[in-house]
C-alpha cells in the first residue's frame, strides 16, 4: 500500500513539524511519523467498512419496505440488487475485516451513520444503480464493476466524506487518494466464497525502517545538510527558500550520502516529483538546480558511496 514515495512524503511532514517546533526530544515526532504510517491502513479499514455499512443499511431499508401497507409495488418491493451484490456480501461476512477492526478496537461509522445514509441515498437514486439493477447478468465481474463505479464516482468524490475524515485524522488528507486507489484494486480481487485478503501496509518491512532512518538522519544532520546549500543559490537568499523546498533538499542530500543502496537518480526523481505536488510550480526546477550542484560537489569530493548495480 505505502510506496517509498508515500513514505518520503510522511517523513517530509515530520521534518517540517520538527523545523517548526524544534523539540529537544524526537520521540514525540517519531511517534507522529509511525502513527501517520499505520493510520493509512486504518483509513483503508474505514473505507472498507463504509461499504459494509451501506450494505447493512440497504438490507434494513429493504426489510422496512416489505412491511409497508401503503404505496406502490415499487415502493413495497424495492430492488434487491444492492443487497445481493456479491462484493458487498463477501465484505459483510469477511472474518479478516472483522478481525482487523477488532484488533485495532475500531467501530467506524457507528456514531456517524449520517454519512452512510447520505451516500446510500446518492447510490440508489443514481443512474448507475438504475442501469445496474436492470441488468440480468449475475456475474461477480458485473458486481465488481458496479461497486468500483459508485466508489469512484459517488463515494470517493464526496466533499462531506472528505471533510469528515480530515476531522478524524488530519494526515488522512494526503492518504485519501492512495487509499481510494487501493480500494479499487481491492474490490477487483474479491471472490465468491473465498476469504478476503487485506493488503499489507508496506510490501517490505524494511520500508518502515527506511522512513524512520531517513527522518532521524535528516533531523540530526539538518544543520550540516543545510549549510551546504549556502552559496548554491547566488540569486536567492537561503532565508527566502520555501520551507517545504528546504526540507526536500535536505532529505535528498541525506539519501545521496547515507543510503548506499538507493540510486542517486531514483532519489533525485522522487524529490522532484514530490515538490510538484507540495510546493510552488517552479520549485522542481529550483530544487533540481541546487541538487545538481550538490551532486557535482559530492562526486568531486568522493562523498557518494553507493553499492549495487544501477545505484549511481
Residue, then its C-alpha position, 0 to 999 in steps of 0.5 A: x500500500x505505502x510506496x517509498x514515495x508515500x513514505x518520503x512524503x510522511x517523513x517530509x511532514x515530520x521534518x517540517x513539524x520538527x523545523x517548526x517546533x524544534x523539540x529537544x526530544x524526537x520521540x514525540x515526532x517519531x511517534x507522529x511519523x509511525x502513527x501517520x504510517x499505520x493510520x493509512x491502513x486504518x483509513x483503508x479499514x474505514x473505507x472498507x467498512x463504509x461499504x459494509x455499512x451501506x450494505x447493512x443499511x440497504x438490507x434494513x431499508x429493504x426489510x422496512x419496505x416489505x412491511x409497508x401497507x401503503x404505496x406502490x409495488x415499487x415502493x413495497x418491493x424495492x430492488x434487491x440488487x444492492x443487497x445481493x451484490x456479491x462484493x458487498x456480501x463477501x465484505x459483510x461476512x469477511x472474518x479478516x475485516x472483522x478481525x482487523x477492526x477488532x484488533x485495532x478496537x475500531x467501530x467506524x461509522x457507528x456514531x456517524x451513520x449520517x454519512x452512510x445514509x447520505x451516500x446510500x441515498x446518492x447510490x440508489x437514486x443514481x443512474x448507475x444503480x438504475x442501469x445496474x439493477x436492470x441488468x440480468x447478468x449475475x456475474x461477480x465481474x458485473x458486481x465488481x464493476x458496479x461497486x468500483x463505479x459508485x466508489x469512484x464516482x459517488x463515494x470517493x468524490x464526496x466533499x462531506x466524506x472528505x471533510x469528515x475524515x480530515x476531522x478524524x485524522x488530519x494526515x488522512x488528507x494526503x492518504x485519501x487518494x492512495x487509499x481510494x486507489x487501493x480500494x479499487x484494486x481491492x474490490x477487483x480481487x474479491x471472490x465468491x466464497x473465498x476469504x478476503x485478503x487485506x493488503x499489507x501496509x508496506x510490501x517490505x518491512x524494511x520500508x518502515x525502517x527506511x522512513x524512520x532512518x531517513x527522518x532521524x538522519x535528516x533531523x540530526x544532520x539538518x544543520x550540516x545538510x543545510x549549510x551546504x546549500x549556502x552559496x548554491x543559490x547566488x540569486x536567492x537568499x537561503x532565508x527566502x527558500x520555501x520551507x517545504x523546498x528546504x526540507x526536500x533538499x535536505x532529505x535528498x542530500x541525506x539519501x545521496x550520502x547515507x543510503x548506499x543502496x538507493x540510486x542517486x537518480x531514483x532519489x533525485x526523481x522522487x524529490x522532484x516529483x514530490x515538490x510538484x505536488x507540495x510546493x510552488x510550480x517552479x520549485x522542481x526546477x529550483x530544487x533540481x538546480x541546487x541538487x545538481x550542484x550538490x551532486x557535482x560537489x559530492x562526486x568531486x569530493x568522493x562523498x557518494x558511496x553507493x553499492x549495487x548495480x544501477x545505484x549511481 
